[in-house]
Amino acid sequence: MQSKFSLRLAGATAGLLMTATSPFAAEPLPLPPPAPVFTWTGFELGAHVGGGTGTTSVQFPESVVFAGFRVSNSYNDSGIFGGLHVGYNLQLGAIVAGIQGEYNFAGITGGTSNIFLNQESTAVREFGSADGRIGLAFDRLLIYAIGGFAYADIRNQINCAVTLCGAFIPPNLVTGLQTPVTRDFAANRYGFDVGGGIEYNLLGNWTVRAEYRYYNWGSLGFADAGFGAFVIPFNAALILANPFSIAIPNHRDKEILQTGRIGLTYHFAWPPAPVVAKY
């Protein structure tokens, strides 16, 4: 009987020692820090490549006609481009709003010859935009619309045949013949862009995107007065037709472009630093 009582007493004492607070009691392990919450908020920097196809429309004034018809012409341009984009996003609930700027090198070209033996060509050398973005986030997936101000460096060339530009081409003083006129027209163009895309958080700070964009640089008029008359030195009274006095009739040029692209972007805000518990 005494032996059973001793065993029970020893067990109770051991239980008290294990549960009592003492210098030898083991401290509870700290809880792991909470996993960071994904957010689209923050700065971003990325690169993209793509292709585009567009339309150039050239129209001469009403005074320039051939066989009773006003002269106008349209042709397609196509090529590839690549560039960089930088921006900032702010996420409020499921809504993501941001701003973005981009710059692109481009090799988008096109040309045509029409029934008047008039040759025209276009080259888009570079273009860019400053845009606003707004989208709907499904955790790591973002569907967005984008649009804003767009610019481009566009260079046009017209080779105008005598059948069309004869009234603007004086005869050569030596041969008495008229020859086709070739002139270059380059300008920075300004307009707007609009489009949409989808972006997905691939790994850590990195996202991938696919995007469609439409650019419209509007219609721009070009006035070409040629080089004027030829004056014999020291004899202002002797004015001859300059054999190099060539001109293209004043005309208007309209440019639009549709593009598709893929991009890789680094987001500086993801993931945030984990919270470390302090004791």
Backbone hydrogen bonds in HBPLUS format (Angstrom, degrees):
<---DONOR---> <-ACCEPTOR-->    atom                        ^
c    i                          cat <-CA-CA->   ^        H-A-AA   ^      H-
h    n   atom  resd res      DA  || num        DHA   H-A  angle D-A-AA Bond
n    s   type  num  typ     dist DA aas  dist angle  dist       angle   num
A0005-PHE N   A0001-MET O   3.08 MM   4  6.36 158.9  2.13 147.5 153.5     1
A0006-SER N   A0002-GLN O   2.99 MM   4  6.18 152.0  2.07 144.0 151.3     2
A0007-LEU N   A0003-SER O   3.08 MM   4  6.35 155.3  2.14 146.5 152.7     3
A0008-ARG N   A0004-LYS O   3.04 MM   4  6.31 158.8  2.08 149.9 155.2     4
A0009-LEU N   A0005-PHE O   2.99 MM   4  6.17 158.0  2.03 148.2 154.4     5
A0010-ALA N   A0006-SER O   2.93 MM   4  6.13 157.1  1.98 148.7 154.7     6
A0011-GLY N   A0007-LEU O   3.06 MM   4  6.29 156.4  2.12 146.8 152.5     7
A0012-ALA N   A0008-ARG O   3.03 MM   4  6.25 162.6  2.06 151.6 155.8     8
A0013-THR N   A0009-LEU O   3.00 MM   4  6.14 158.4  2.05 146.4 152.6     9
A0014-ALA N   A0010-ALA O   3.02 MM   4  6.23 157.9  2.07 145.9 151.5    10
A0015-GLY N   A0011-GLY O   3.03 MM   4  6.27 153.4  2.10 145.8 152.8    11
A0016-LEU N   A0012-ALA O   3.01 MM   4  6.29 156.0  2.07 148.7 154.8    12
A0017-LEU N   A0013-THR O   2.98 MM   4  6.26 157.3  2.03 149.5 155.9    13
A0018-MET N   A0014-ALA O   3.01 MM   4  6.25 148.0  2.11 144.1 152.4    14
A0019-THR N   A0015-GLY O   3.10 MM   4  6.30 149.0  2.20 146.6 154.0    15
A0020-ALA N   A0016-LEU O   2.86 MM   4  5.75 139.1  2.02 147.9 157.9    16
A0025-ALA N   A0022-SER O   2.97 MM   3  5.25 167.1  1.99 115.8 120.1    17
A0042-GLY N   A0089-ASN O   2.94 MM  47  5.39 159.1  1.98 143.2 140.7    18
A0089-ASN N   A0042-GLY O   2.98 MM  47  5.39 163.7  2.00 143.6 147.2    19
A0268-PHE N   A0043-PHE O   2.97 MM 225  5.61 156.5  2.03 148.8 156.2    20
A0044-GLU N   A0087-GLY O   2.94 MM  43  5.33 149.1  2.04 148.0 144.9    21
A0087-GLY N   A0044-GLU O   3.09 MM  43  5.33 160.2  2.13 141.2 142.3    22
A0045-LEU N   A0266-TYR O   3.04 MM 221  5.42 151.9  2.12 145.6 154.3    23
A0266-TYR N   A0045-LEU O   2.83 MM 221  5.42 173.8  1.83 148.7 150.4    24
A0046-GLY N   A0085-HIS O   2.92 MM  39  5.35 159.8  1.96 162.6 162.4    25
A0085-HIS N   A0046-GLY O   2.98 MM  39  5.35 161.1  2.02 136.3 138.3    26
A0047-ALA N   A0264-LEU O   3.03 MM 217  5.67 150.8  2.12 157.0 160.8    27
A0264-LEU N   A0047-ALA O   2.95 MM 217  5.67 157.4  2.00 164.3 171.8    28
A0048-HIS N   A0083-GLY O   3.04 MM  35  5.64 156.3  2.09 149.4 150.6    29
A0083-GLY N   A0048-HIS O   3.02 MM  35  5.64 159.8  2.06 152.0 155.7    30
A0049-VAL N   A0262-ILE O   3.09 MM 213  5.87 154.7  2.16 165.3 171.8    31
A0262-ILE N   A0049-VAL O   3.04 MM 213  5.87 158.1  2.08 168.5 171.6    32
A0050-GLY N   A0081-PHE O   3.02 MM  31  5.53 157.7  2.07 154.0 150.2    33
A0081-PHE N   A0050-GLY O   2.98 MM  31  5.53 153.5  2.06 145.6 143.6    34
A0051-GLY N   A0260-GLY O   3.06 MM 209  5.75 147.8  2.16 159.0 168.4    35
A0260-GLY N   A0051-GLY O   3.02 MM 209  5.75 157.6  2.08 165.6 172.4    36
A0052-GLY N   A0079-GLY O   2.92 MM  27  5.71 160.0  1.96 157.8 160.4    37
A0079-GLY N   A0052-GLY O   3.12 MM  27  5.71 141.5  2.27 157.4 158.8    38
A0053-THR N   A0258-GLN O   2.90 MM 205  5.46 153.8  1.97 155.1 162.6    39
A0258-GLN N   A0053-THR O   2.88 MM 205  5.46 161.1  1.92 140.0 146.1    40
A0054-GLY N   A0077-ASP O   2.81 MM  23  4.99 158.7  1.85 135.8 141.6    41
A0077-ASP N   A0054-GLY O   2.96 MM  23  4.99 156.7  2.01 123.8 126.8    42
A0055-THR N   A0256-ILE O   3.12 MM 201  5.51 145.6  2.24 129.4 138.1    43
A0256-ILE N   A0055-THR O   3.21 MM 201  5.51 151.7  2.30 148.0 155.8    44
A0056-THR N   A0075-TYR O   2.91 MM  19  5.52 167.6  1.92 166.5 170.5    45
A0075-TYR N   A0056-THR O   2.98 MM  19  5.52 150.5  2.07 149.7 159.3    46
A0057-SER N   A0254-LYS O   2.95 MM 197  5.03 159.6  1.99 144.9 150.3    47
A0254-LYS N   A0057-SER O   2.87 MM 197  5.03 156.4  1.92 143.8 151.7    48
A0058-VAL N   A0073-ASN O   2.71 MM  15  5.22 165.1  1.73 165.9 169.8    49
A0073-ASN N   A0058-VAL O   2.76 MM  15  5.22 152.4  1.83 155.8 162.9    50
A0059-GLN N   A0252-ARG O   2.99 MM 193  5.34 159.5  2.03 150.8 156.0    51
A0252-ARG N   A0059-GLN O   2.94 MM 193  5.34 157.1  1.99 147.4 154.6    52
A0060-PHE N   A0071-VAL O   3.08 MM  11  5.67 165.1  2.10 154.4 159.2    53
A0064-VAL N   A0061-PRO O   3.02 MM   3  5.66 159.5  2.07 117.3 123.5    54
A0066-PHE N   A0069-PHE O   2.97 MM   3  5.37 156.9  2.03 144.8 149.6    55
A0069-PHE N   A0066-PHE O   3.08 MM   3  5.37 166.7  2.10 112.2 116.4    56
A0078-SER N   A0109-THR O   2.91 MM  31  5.59 160.5  1.95 144.0 143.0    57
A0109-THR N   A0078-SER O   3.03 MM  31  5.59 149.9  2.12 144.3 134.9    58
A0107-GLY N   A0080-ILE O   2.93 MM  27  5.56 161.3  1.97 176.7 171.9    59
A0082-GLY N   A0105-PHE O   3.06 MM  23  5.63 153.4  2.14 155.4 162.6    60
A0105-PHE N   A0082-GLY O   2.90 MM  23  5.63 158.4  1.95 171.9 164.6    61
A0084-LEU N   A0103-TYR O   3.09 MM  19  5.69 139.8  2.26 153.7 163.5    62
A0103-TYR N   A0084-LEU O   3.09 MM  19  5.69 152.8  2.16 155.4 162.4    63
A0086-VAL N   A0101-GLY O   2.95 MM  15  5.52 157.1  2.00 157.8 165.0    64
A0101-GLY N   A0086-VAL O   2.88 MM  15  5.52 162.9  1.90 164.7 170.1    65
A0088-TYR N   A0099-ILE O   3.05 MM  11  5.61 150.4  2.14 148.2 155.6    66
A0099-ILE N   A0088-TYR O   3.02 MM  11  5.61 146.7  2.13 151.7 161.2    67
A0090-LEU N   A0097-ALA O   2.74 MM   7  5.41 148.9  1.83 157.2 167.8    68
A0097-ALA N   A0090-LEU O   3.00 MM   7  5.41 166.0  2.02 151.9 151.8    69
A0092-LEU N   A0095-ILE O   2.81 MM   3  5.30 163.7  1.84 163.7 168.0    70
A0095-ILE N   A0092-LEU O   3.14 MM   3  5.30 152.4  2.22 130.3 126.5    71
A0137-ALA N   A0094-ALA O   2.77 MM  43  5.03 171.6  1.78 154.0 156.9    72
A0096-VAL N   A0135-GLY O   3.01 MM  39  5.14 169.0  2.02 138.6 139.8    73
A0135-GLY N   A0096-VAL O   2.75 MM  39  5.14 151.7  1.83 151.8 160.1    74
A0098-GLY N   A0133-ARG O   2.84 MM  35  5.00 154.2  1.91 145.7 143.7    75
A0133-ARG N   A0098-GLY O   2.81 MM  35  5.00 167.4  1.82 138.8 137.8    76
A0100-GLN N   A0131-ASP O   2.95 MM  31  5.20 157.8  2.00 143.3 143.4    77
A0131-ASP N   A0100-GLN O   2.75 MM  31  5.20 172.2  1.76 169.6 169.9    78
A0102-GLU N   A0129-SER O   3.05 MM  27  5.56 155.2  2.12 158.1 159.8    79
A0129-SER N   A0102-GLU O   3.29 MM  27  5.56 152.2  2.37 130.7 135.8    80
A0104-ASN N   A0127-PHE O   2.84 MM  23  5.36 138.5  2.02 156.7 169.8    81
A0127-PHE N   A0104-ASN O   3.18 MM  23  5.36 153.0  2.26 135.7 143.1    82
A0106-ALA N   A0125-ARG O   2.90 MM  19  4.92 155.4  1.96 138.8 130.9    83
A0124-VAL N   A0108-ILE O   2.75 MM  16  5.13 170.0  1.76 161.2 164.5    84
A0110-GLY N   A0122-THR O   3.05 MM  12  5.34 139.7  2.22 148.9 149.5    85
A0122-THR N   A0110-GLY O   2.82 MM  12  5.34 156.3  1.88 153.1 154.1    86
A0112-THR N   A0120-GLU O   2.92 MM   8  5.55 149.9  2.01 152.7 158.7    87
A0120-GLU N   A0112-THR O   3.00 MM   8  5.55 162.4  2.03 158.3 162.9    88
A0114-ASN N   A0118-ASN O   3.22 MM   4  5.61 156.8  2.27 138.1 143.2    89
A0117-LEU N   A0114-ASN O   3.05 MM   3  5.62 149.8  2.14 125.9 126.5    90
A0119-GLN N   A0159-ASN O   2.90 MM  40  4.89 148.3  2.00 147.5 148.6    91
A0159-ASN N   A0119-GLN O   2.67 MM  40  4.89 171.6  1.67 157.9 158.9    92
A0121-SER N   A0157-GLN O   2.93 MM  36  5.25 147.5  2.03 150.6 155.5    93
A0157-GLN N   A0121-SER O   2.97 MM  36  5.25 156.6  2.03 142.9 145.5    94
A0123-ALA N   A0155-ARG O   2.84 MM  32  5.21 142.0  1.98 146.7 158.1    95
A0155-ARG N   A0123-ALA O   2.91 MM  32  5.21 166.4  1.93 148.9 153.5    96
A0125-ARG N   A0153-ASP O   3.04 MM  28  5.71 152.1  2.12 166.8 173.9    97
A0153-ASP N   A0126-GLU O   2.88 MM  27  5.36 163.7  1.91 150.9 152.7    98
A0128-GLY N   A0151-TYR O   3.08 MM  23  5.60 158.1  2.13 143.6 146.0    99
A0151-TYR N   A0128-GLY O   3.02 MM  23  5.60 162.3  2.06 145.0 148.5   100
A0130-ALA N   A0149-PHE O   2.92 MM  19  5.36 153.3  1.99 148.7 156.7   101
A0149-PHE N   A0130-ALA O   3.05 MM  19  5.36 140.5  2.21 161.8 152.7   102
A0132-GLY N   A0147-GLY O   2.94 MM  15  5.74 163.5  1.96 156.5 154.7   103
A0147-GLY N   A0132-GLY O   3.21 MM  15  5.74 148.5  2.32 150.6 159.5   104
A0134-ILE N   A0145-ALA O   3.11 MM  11  5.59 157.4  2.16 153.4 158.7   105
A0145-ALA N   A0134-ILE O   2.88 MM  11  5.59 163.0  1.91 155.7 157.4   106
A0136-LEU N   A0143-ILE O   2.84 MM   7  5.47 152.7  1.91 157.9 161.8   107
A0143-ILE N   A0136-LEU O   3.14 MM   7  5.47 169.5  2.15 145.3 147.1   108
A0138-PHE N   A0141-LEU O   2.68 MM   3  5.00 169.8  1.69 159.2 163.0   109
A0141-LEU N   A0138-PHE O   3.18 MM   3  5.00 161.1  2.22 109.0 114.4   110
A0201-ASN N   A0140-ARG O   2.90 MM  61  5.16 158.0  1.95 148.6 155.7   111
A0142-LEU N   A0199-GLU O   2.79 MM  57  5.07 164.4  1.81 160.4 161.4   112
A0199-GLU N   A0142-LEU O   2.80 MM  57  5.07 161.4  1.83 152.9 158.5   113
A0144-TYR N   A0197-GLY O   3.06 MM  53  5.53 168.6  2.07 147.3 150.9   114
A0197-GLY N   A0144-TYR O   2.97 MM  53  5.53 158.1  2.02 146.0 149.7   115
A0146-ILE N   A0195-GLY O   2.96 MM  49  5.28 166.8  1.98 130.6 130.6   116
A0195-GLY N   A0146-ILE O   2.77 MM  49  5.28 143.4  1.91 165.6 160.7   117
A0148-GLY N   A0193-ASP O   2.94 MM  45  5.54 151.1  2.02 145.1 149.3   118
A0193-ASP N   A0148-GLY O   3.05 MM  45  5.54 151.0  2.14 139.7 143.8   119
A0150-ALA N   A0191-GLY O   3.13 MM  41  5.19 168.4  2.15 115.7 115.5   120
A0191-GLY N   A0150-ALA O   2.84 MM  41  5.19 161.6  1.87 155.2 154.6   121
A0152-ALA N   A0189-ARG O   2.89 MM  37  5.13 138.5  2.07 142.2 146.5   122
A0189-ARG N   A0152-ALA O   2.72 MM  37  5.13 167.9  1.73 157.2 161.3   123
A0154-ILE N   A0187-ALA O   3.22 MM  33  5.89 166.4  2.24 163.8 160.3   124
A0187-ALA N   A0154-ILE O   3.14 MM  33  5.89 160.9  2.18 158.5 163.8   125
A0156-ASN N   A0185-PHE O   2.72 MM  29  5.04 176.9  1.72 151.0 151.7   126
A0185-PHE N   A0156-ASN O   2.71 MM  29  5.04 171.3  1.71 157.9 158.2   127
A0158-ILE N   A0183-ARG O   3.03 MM  25  5.62 163.3  2.05 162.6 167.5   128
A0183-ARG N   A0158-ILE O   2.98 MM  25  5.62 157.8  2.03 153.9 159.1   129
A0160-CYS N   A0181-VAL O   2.61 MM  21  5.07 145.6  1.73 158.7 160.9   130
A0181-VAL N   A0160-CYS O   2.92 MM  21  5.07 162.1  1.96 144.8 147.1   131
A0164-LEU N   A0161-ALA O   3.06 MM   3  5.61 148.2  2.17 111.3 119.5   132
A0165-CYS N   A0161-ALA O   2.84 MM   4  5.98 176.5  1.84 166.7 165.5   133
A0166-GLY N   A0162-VAL O   2.90 MM   4  4.30 125.3  2.20 130.5 126.3   134
A0168-PHE N   A0165-CYS O   2.82 MM   3  5.32 152.3  1.90 117.6 126.9   135
A0169-ILE N   A0166-GLY O   3.17 MM   3  5.13 166.7  2.19 106.2 110.1   136
A0172-ASN N   A0177-LEU O   2.88 MM   5  5.42 168.1  1.89 138.4 140.3   137
A0176-GLY N   A0172-ASN O   2.66 MM   4  4.77 139.9  1.82 132.3 143.7   138
A0192-PHE N   A0216-ASN O   3.02 MM  24  5.58 153.5  2.09 148.4 152.3   139
A0216-ASN N   A0192-PHE O   2.94 MM  24  5.58 162.1  1.97 168.1 169.8   140
A0194-VAL N   A0214-TYR O   2.96 MM  20  5.39 147.1  2.07 144.1 154.7   141
A0214-TYR N   A0194-VAL O   2.82 MM  20  5.39 162.4  1.85 151.4 157.1   142
A0196-GLY N   A0212-TYR O   3.09 MM  16  5.62 144.1  2.22 142.8 153.2   143
A0212-TYR N   A0196-GLY O   2.92 MM  16  5.62 169.8  1.94 173.3 172.6   144
A0198-ILE N   A0210-ALA O   2.99 MM  12  5.62 154.9  2.06 158.2 166.3   145
A0210-ALA N   A0198-ILE O   3.03 MM  12  5.62 152.7  2.10 156.3 165.0   146
A0200-TYR N   A0208-VAL O   2.87 MM   8  5.52 158.6  1.92 158.7 166.0   147
A0208-VAL N   A0200-TYR O   2.96 MM   8  5.52 152.5  2.03 152.2 156.6   148
A0202-LEU N   A0206-TRP O   2.86 MM   4  5.76 135.6  2.06 134.7 148.7   149
A0203-LEU N   A0206-TRP O   3.36 MM   3  5.37 159.0  2.41 133.9 139.7   150
A0206-TRP N   A0203-LEU O   2.93 MM   3  5.37 162.3  1.96 141.4 139.0   151
A0267-HIS N   A0205-ASN O   2.93 MM  62  5.17 165.2  1.95 146.4 151.4   152
A0207-THR N   A0265-THR O   2.94 MM  58  5.25 158.1  1.99 151.3 157.1   153
A0265-THR N   A0207-THR O   2.94 MM  58  5.25 169.1  1.95 151.9 154.7   154
A0209-ARG N   A0263-GLY O   3.00 MM  54  5.14 149.8  2.09 142.5 144.0   155
A0263-GLY N   A0209-ARG O   2.98 MM  54  5.14 152.9  2.06 139.0 141.8   156
A0211-GLU N   A0261-ARG O   3.01 MM  50  5.41 161.4  2.05 149.0 151.8   157
A0261-ARG N   A0211-GLU O   2.98 MM  50  5.41 150.6  2.07 154.2 160.7   158
A0213-ARG N   A0259-THR O   2.99 MM  46  5.19 160.6  2.03 142.0 143.8   159
A0259-THR N   A0213-ARG O   2.78 MM  46  5.19 165.7  1.80 161.4 165.3   160
A0215-TYR N   A0257-LEU O   2.68 MM  42  4.99 173.2  1.68 165.1 166.1   161
A0257-LEU N   A0215-TYR O   2.91 MM  42  4.99 159.0  1.95 142.6 143.4   162
A0217-TRP N   A0255-GLU O   2.99 MM  38  5.50 161.0  2.03 157.8 163.3   163
A0255-GLU N   A0218-GLY O   3.28 MM  37  6.09 150.3  2.37 153.4 155.4   164
A0220-LEU N   A0253-ASP O   2.86 MM  33  5.35 160.1  1.90 143.3 147.6   165
A0253-ASP N   A0220-LEU O   2.87 MM  33  5.35 158.3  1.91 143.3 149.2   166
A0222-PHE N   A0251-HIS O   2.79 MM  29  5.53 166.0  1.81 172.8 174.2   167
A0251-HIS N   A0222-PHE O   3.14 MM  29  5.53 149.1  2.24 147.6 155.3   168
A0230-PHE N   A0240-LEU O   3.03 MM  10  5.30 161.5  2.06 176.2 170.7   169
A0240-LEU N   A0230-PHE O   2.90 MM  10  5.30 158.4  1.95 168.1 167.1   170
A0232-ILE N   A0238-LEU O   3.21 MM   6  5.89 172.2  2.22 170.9 173.2   171
A0235-ASN N   A0232-ILE O   3.14 MM   3  5.59 148.6  2.24 140.5 138.4   172
A0238-LEU N   A0235-ASN O   2.96 MM   3  5.63 158.8  2.00 119.6 125.9   173
A0245-SER N   A0242-ASN O   2.88 MM   3  4.92 165.6  1.90 112.9 115.6   174
A0246-ILE N   A0244-PHE O   2.89 MM   2  5.61 124.2  2.21 111.3  94.8   175
